[in-house]
């Protein structure tokens, strides 16, 4: 039931918060810094007010045909100047109105910069991963809150749902030991593109903040833990839920494979002599409709050889900002306990967040009197105190505003909903390299 509520809520998120593409304006002139040389070829962007934009730049080859369910392949270089004034379609996904929307050919990113940025400007860079349960969503296009503060923002599309986060035993054999990691591998490919190219747009490749909300938070945590992202991320920020998938319980490569077996059965491929070939020939819409829509990065493959908690506890230290809206989960009608949430539960669960020695400290930082129930104290502490377990330098952000909604006995007052918040929150820009 909870998973179904999440699926419905995520569809609503996908249809409500996705930012519309800004109207075209300005001219793409080399003299204005809008023609930029990348490692694959030259791109010509567009000026929109005080912002320079390069839209729909390919960072990997189209994952279609024989490249379906394979790691992202390199972009084929092009000659001449590629027009980068139009946003690419989102990755194929369920449409709230029925059927699907988007395209399998979707591995494109967008670069947004202050109009005055030039190669060598050395501006801070922020790379955003969109929400949507890793099954819905679109790269955001409203970045003025950051470019207006001297920051370059990169937003990207990555394979979703069945094409990005579903595996299969036959695909695991084909892939040398893992499958279902394609969406996160796309994100790694985009980060590598940033490292190789962002200086030409005026960014500092050594000052890259990765940030996201909801599923973008799941993936951000996976990426800062992954050995594949070493040297690609300077700092990170997560907004909203980021706990699913941390322990690896219920999200292993084997779990991804079992989802794929069910999908293969649904589309008539499980009994085929060559299952991968049959799946690659199956209609994209049928595959998308056969897959679940609430997915997290899988543990046990090339991206996460161990759980994020294990990797983070002994890996490189990346500064992390963890943000969460007060009483956020109420938007999903989340009711984890059929009865009352007692003091014994509160003590037990807050001890579990940081270990018994820190439990008392956590309870003092998130006292029940500051919330409408003991449970909200625990839920908030789990979101904001949790990163401390990783041994990272962590900062927390907690908006305290509340909104009215239906109530339940376990959650007496529902609260702030993350979904309608600004796609890209306003705030202080990240520091330049060398700043405290």
N, C-alpha and C positions, 0 to 999 in steps of 0.2 A: 504493500500500500504506500509506504513512504517513497519507494523508488518511483511509483507511478506519479505521485504528487510532484516529485522532483522533475520528472519528464515533462509534465504539463507546465510547470513553472518555467522550465528552461525554454520551452517553445514560446511562452509569453515573452521571456527575456529577449529571445532572438528576434521577435517581431516588433518589440517596443523600443529597445535601447539602441539598436544598430543605427549608427549615425549615417545620415544621407550624405551623398557626395556633394561637396560644395560646387556651386556653379562655376563654369569656366570663366576665366578672365585673365588679362595680361597677355604677354607675348613671350615666346621661347627664343630668346636671343643670346648668343654667346657672350655679348658684351654685358648682359645682365646676370651672368653666372648660371644660366639655366641649361646650358649644354655641358654635360659632364662625361668624362671618359671613365668607364668601368672596366673591369678585367675581361668582360665578355663583349664590350662594344660601347659606343657612344649613345647617350640618352639625352633627349631634349624635354625639359620640364615646362612648368607653367607657373606664372606669378599670380597669386591671389591675395590682394591687399599687401600686407607686410610679410607675407609668407611665400616661400618658394616650395613648390611641390613637384615630386617626380612620382607618377602613379603607374602601377602595373609593371614594375621592373621584374623580369623573371630571375629567380635565384636558383632554380633547378629546372631540369627538363620536365616536360609535361608527363605526369605519371599515368599514362594511358597505354592500352594495348599490352605489350610484353612488359612494360614498366609498372603495371598495376601490381600492388603488393610487393614492391621491391624498394630498397633504400633509394633516396633521391639521387638522381644522376645529374652530372654536370650539364649546365646550359651550353648549347651549341653557340659559339660566337657568331655575331652578325656583322655585316659590313654596313657602312653608311651610318646615318643617325636614326635611332629608334624613337618613335613618338612615345612619350611618357606623360601624356596629358589626360588619359582616360583610365579610370579604375577598372581592374579586372573583375570578372564575376567571382562570387564566393565559391568555396569548395562545395561540391554537391551535398545536399542535406534535405531532410524532410521539410516540406512547406506546410505551414500552419493551416493553409487552405486546402491541403490535400496534394498528393503527389510529391514531387521534389522540385527544388530550385538549385541554381548554380551549375557548376561544371566540374568534371574530373580534371580538366586542364586549369589548375588554379594556384600553382606555386609561384605566386607573385608577391612582391612587397611594395610598400610606399615609403618614400622619404619626405619628411616635412622639415623645413629649416627656416630660420630667419632670412629674410630677403637679402640681408647684407652678408650672409655667410659665404665664404670662399674657401677653396682648398688652402689648408694651412691655418684656418681660424682656430682649430683645436677646441671646438665647442663640446660640452658634455653630450652624451648620446643616451637616449632611452628607447628600449625595444619593448613593445607592448604585445602581450598575448591576450586575445579576446576571450570572454566567457562563452558559455553555451554547452557545458557538459561534454566537451570534446565531440559533440555531434551536431551542434548548431553554431551559428555565428559568422561574423564578417569582420575584417580588419576595420578598426575605427578610423575616421577621417577628420574628426574635430580635435585638432591638436594645438589650437591657438594659445591655450593656457600655458603651454610649455615653450613653444617657439617664441612667444612674446617675452619670455624670460631668458632667451639666449640658449635654448636647448634644441638639439636635433632629435626628432622622433621618428622611429621606424615602426610601422605596423605591418603585419603579415598574415597571409592565409596559409593554412597547413591542412593536410588531409584529415578529414573528420570521420567519425562513425566507422562504418564497415571498412572503408579504405585506409583509415589512419590508425585504428585502435582494435582491430579484430585480427586474430591469427588463425592458424589451422595446423594440425600436425604435419600435413604435407608441405605447407609453406615453411614450417620450422626446419624440416629436413632440407628443403631447397635453400633456405637462408643460413644454413650452417649452425643451427642451434637455437634460433629464436624467430618469432614472428609477432605481428601486432604492434610493432614499435614505430611504424612508418610516420605517424603524425609528429611524434617527438623528434625523430630523425630529421624531419623537415625543419623543425625549429632549430636544430643544431646546424643544419645547412644554412639557414638564414643568418644565424649568428656568425658563421664563418664568412658569409658574404659581407656582413657588416665589418668584420675585422679587415677584410681585404679591400673594401671599397669606400668606407664611410669618410675617410680622410679627404677624398676627392670632393665630397659634398660639404666639407668644412667641419667634420666631426673628429673627435679624438678616439681612435680605436682602443686606447688603453683606459678609457673612462666610459664604460658601457654599463648602464643600469637596466637589468631585466625586470619587468614588472607585469602583473596581470591580476585579474579578478576572477573569482569562482574557479572554473576549470583552468583559466589562465594561471591561477595560483597553484593548482595541483601541478601543472606542468612546470611552473617556475621552480617549485621545490625540487621536482625531479631533475631539472637541469642543473641547479646549483649543486646537487648531489652527484651528478653523473660524471664519470671520468672523461666523457667525450667533450665536456664543456670547459675543461681546464684552459685557462688563458683567454676565454671568450667573455667572461662576465666579471665586472669589477665589484658590483653590489647588486642587491635585489630587493624587491618590495612585493608584498602580497596583500591583496585586499579581499576580505571575505573568507569563505571556507577554504582551508588548504590542508586539512588533516587527512582526508581520504587517500589511501595508498601509502601512507607513511611507513606502516609496519610490514607491508607485503601480505597481510592476511586477506585472502580473497582476491588478490590482484597479482597473480603470478602469470608467467607465460602459459602455463598449463590452463589457467582460467581463460585466457585469451583464445587458446586453441579450442576449448569446448564451445565457446560462443561461435567460433568459425564453423565447427562441425554442425551446429544447429542451423546456421545460415546456409551452409552447403546443402543440408537436407531440404530446407525450405525452397531452394531454387533448383533442386533436382540434380545436384552435382556430387553428392556424397558417395554415390555408387559408381561414379565415372572411373574409367581406367586411369585417367590423368586428372585428378581433382583440380590442381592449380590451373591447368589449361581450360577446364570447363568453367571455373569461376571467372577467369579472365575473359571468357567469351559471353558470360551472362550479362543481361542488360543492367546498367548501373542503377536504374530506378528500383528494380526488383531486389537488388542487393541491399540498397539503402533501407528499403521498407522492411527487410527481414532482420535487420540488426537492432540491438538495443541502443538507447540514447543517453546513457549516463555512464561514462567511461573514464578511467584514470590510467596513468602510465603503469605498465606492467613491470614486475620485478623478476629478475632471473635471466635477463637478456643482455644485449650489448649496451643499452642505455643505462640500466640499473642492474648490475650484476648482483647487488645486494639491495636490501630495503633502503629507502632514503634515510631513515633514522640511523641505520648502521653506517652508511657511507658518510653522513654528515658528522657523526660523533667522532670519526677519526680522520676526516678529510680536511681539505683546505678551508680556511675561515673566510667566508664572504659576508660582509656586513648586511644585515637584513632589517627591513622595516615591515612590521606586521600590522595591518589595519583591519578593523572589524567594526561593523555597525552594531550598536547596542541592541540586544534581543532580536538579532537578525533572522534567526532560523524560523521565527514565527510566520514569516511569509509563506513557508511551505506547509504550515499546519502540522509542524513536527511535534509529535507527542510520544516521547520515549518511555514514559512510565504510565501505566493504566491508573495508578493511584497517586497518592501524595509522594512528594520527594522529600525524604526525611533528613534530619541532621546527620544521621549515620551515613546515608548515601553521600551527602555533601562532603563529609570528612574523608570517606573512602575515595571519592573521585578526585578531590583536590590533591590528595596524597599521590594518586596515580599520575597526575599531570607532571609533577616535578620530582617525585620520590618523597617518601615519608619525611625525611629531614627538612624538606622545603615546603611541605604541606601547610604548616602553620603560617609561614611567611605569605604563601599564596592566599590563604584565607584572610589575612590581614590586609592584603592589597585589594581584594575583591570581596569586601564584607557584604553580607546579605542585606544590610540596611540601605545599601546603595542601589539595590535592585528590587524588583517586584516579587522575587521568589528566590529560594535557595538554588533552584535549578539554573536560573539565569546567571547567578554568581558563578556557578561551575562552568556553564557554557562559555561565558565571556573569558574566564580564566584559561580555559582550554585553548581558546583562540590566541590570546595575547601572552600568556605565560609559557605556552608550549614551546616556542622557539628557543627558550632558554635551555631546554634539555639538549639542544644540539651543540652547545659549546660555542655558539656564534655570538658576535656582538649584535645585539638586537634592540630595536626601538619599537614602541607600540603607538598606535593611533586608535582612539575610540570616540567617535561622535556620540554624543549623549542624547540627541533629539529623538523623540518617540513619535509614532504615528498610531492612529486608532485602527483596530481590526478586531476580528472575532477572537474570543478568549476560550481557553480550555482550563479544566481543573489543574492540570499539571503546569500550565503556562498562564498564570492569571492575567498577565497583560502582555499583549504582543507588541512588537516594536518595529524599529526602523528596517525598511526593506532595502536590500542592496541593489535590487534590479533597476529602479528608476534613477539611481544616483548618476552623476555626471559620468559619461563614458570614460573620460580622462580627467581625473580630479584636479581641481586647481590647487596650487600649493607652491612651496618654495622649490626653485630649481635645484637639481643636484649640484654639488660643488665641482669646480674645475679640479683637475688632477693636482695633487699637492695640497689642497685645502683640507682643513680638519673635518 
